[in-house]
């Protein structure tokens, strides 16, 4: 029986981390606590799902040398987009009450009424629903924690080819 290479196992761990984050968002925050995701939260979930899929494909493919850096670049891109959205979301939550944008329509409504480009622009501007803080841990909101997770995923993707190259050269 062939065992997973170190790179494959570490990529699979990255995918599992993304899956854990999504499961927590859906089953704990949304289902258990009853917190409905705002449009920015949904975009962050899409970025997390994209990152996890890239990690999973990397684990299945198990590329050598330069191919590993291609997957790293894709993870950095997907997680970077997620970090940008989570950072913007955290910034909106930190605005004074009188500077927060008004509440807007749901994402489903926006998707039905506007072209995709305008939907993305509208969501990234944020609305009052996105500025509301429903839950904190150690004083940080869900988007702030999500931002940190995306940064950790970026760092994981960058060190993964380096670590796996070093350990595979000792075999």
C-alpha positions in Angstrom: 0.0 0.0 0.0 1.4 3.4 -1.1 1.4 6.0 1.7 0.6 9.7 1.1 3.6 11.9 0.4 4.4 14.6 3.0 3.2 17.3 0.5 -0.1 15.4 -0.1 -0.7 14.9 3.6 0.0 18.6 4.4 -2.3 19.7 1.5 -5.0 17.4 2.8 -4.6 19.0 6.3 -5.1 22.5 4.6 -8.3 21.2 3.0 -9.5 19.7 6.3 -8.9 23.1 8.0 -11.0 24.8 5.4 -13.7 22.2 5.8 -13.7 22.7 9.5 -14.1 26.4 9.1 -17.0 26.0 6.8 -18.7 23.4 9.0 -18.3 25.7 12.0 -19.8 28.6 10.0 -22.8 26.5 8.8 -23.5 24.2 11.7 -22.4 26.2 14.7 -22.9 29.9 13.8 -25.8 29.5 11.4 -27.8 26.4 12.6 -27.0 26.3 16.3 -26.7 30.0 17.1 -29.2 31.1 14.4 -26.9 33.8 13.0 -27.8 34.4 9.3 -24.8 35.2 7.1 -24.7 38.6 5.5 -23.6 38.9 1.9 -20.0 39.5 2.9 -20.1 36.4 5.0 -21.3 34.4 2.1 -18.5 35.7 -0.1 -16.0 34.7 2.7 -17.5 31.2 2.7 -17.0 31.0 -1.1 -13.4 32.0 -0.7 -12.9 29.4 2.1 -14.5 26.7 -0.1 -12.3 27.7 -3.1 -9.2 27.5 -0.9 -10.2 24.1 0.4 -10.9 22.8 -3.1 -7.4 24.0 -4.3 -5.8 22.3 -1.3 -7.8 19.1 -2.0 -6.8 19.1 -5.7 -3.2 19.6 -4.7 -3.4 16.6 -2.3 -4.9 14.4 -5.0 -2.5 15.6 -7.7 0.7 15.5 -5.5 2.8 17.7 -7.9 6.5 17.9 -7.8 8.7 21.0 -7.4 7.4 23.9 -9.5 3.8 22.5 -9.6 3.7 22.9 -5.9 4.3 26.6 -6.2 1.4 26.8 -8.7 -1.0 25.5 -6.1 0.6 27.8 -3.5 -0.1 30.8 -5.8 -3.7 29.6 -6.3 -4.3 29.2 -2.5 -2.7 32.6 -1.9 -5.0 34.1 -4.5 -8.2 32.5 -3.1 -7.2 33.1 0.5 -6.0 36.7 -0.3 -9.5 37.5 -1.7 -11.1 36.0 1.4 -8.7 38.0 3.7 -9.5 41.2 1.8 -13.3 40.6 2.2 -12.9 39.6 5.9 -10.7 42.7 6.5 -13.2 45.0 4.8 -16.0 43.4 6.8 -14.0 43.9 10.1 -13.4 47.5 9.0 -17.1 48.1 8.5 -17.8 46.7 11.9 -15.4 49.1 13.4 -17.0 52.2 11.9 -18.9 54.6 14.3 -22.7 54.0 14.3 -23.4 57.2 12.3 -20.9 56.2 9.5 -22.2 52.7 9.0 -24.0 52.1 5.7 -27.7 51.4 5.7 -29.1 47.9 5.5 -29.4 46.6 2.0 -31.2 43.8 0.2 -30.4 40.1 0.5 -27.8 38.5 -1.7 -30.6 36.5 -3.5 -32.4 39.7 -4.4 -29.2 41.3 -5.7 -28.4 38.2 -7.8 -31.8 38.3 -9.3 -31.8 42.0 -10.1 -28.2 43.0 -11.0 -25.4 41.8 -13.2 -22.7 39.8 -11.3 -20.2 42.7 -11.4 -22.7 45.0 -9.7 -23.5 42.4 -7.2 -19.8 42.1 -6.2 -19.4 45.8 -6.0 -22.5 46.2 -3.9 -21.5 43.4 -1.5 -18.0 44.8 -1.1 -19.4 48.2 -0.2 -21.2 46.5 2.6 -24.4 47.4 4.3 -25.8 47.7 7.8 -26.3 43.9 8.1 -22.5 43.5 7.6 -21.7 46.1 10.2 -23.6 44.3 12.9 -21.5 42.3 15.4 -23.5 39.2 16.6 -20.7 37.2 18.3 -17.2 37.7 19.6 -14.4 35.7 21.1 -11.8 37.5 23.1 -13.2 40.8 21.8 -12.9 39.8 18.1 -15.8 39.3 15.7 -16.4 36.4 13.3 -14.9 38.4 10.3 -11.8 39.3 12.4 -11.2 35.6 13.2 -11.9 34.7 9.6 -9.3 37.2 8.5 -6.8 35.5 10.8 -7.7 32.1 9.4 -7.2 33.3 5.8 -3.8 34.7 6.8 -2.9 31.4 8.4 -3.9 29.5 5.2 -1.7 31.8 3.1 1.2 31.1 5.4 0.5 27.4 5.4 0.4 27.4 1.6 3.7 29.2 1.4 5.6 27.0 3.9 4.1 23.8 2.5 6.3 23.3 -0.5 9.4 24.3 1.5 8.7 21.9 4.4 7.7 19.0 2.2 10.9 19.5 0.0 13.1 19.4 3.1 11.5 16.4 4.6 11.4 14.4 1.3 15.1 15.0 0.7 16.0 13.1 3.9 14.3 9.9 2.7 
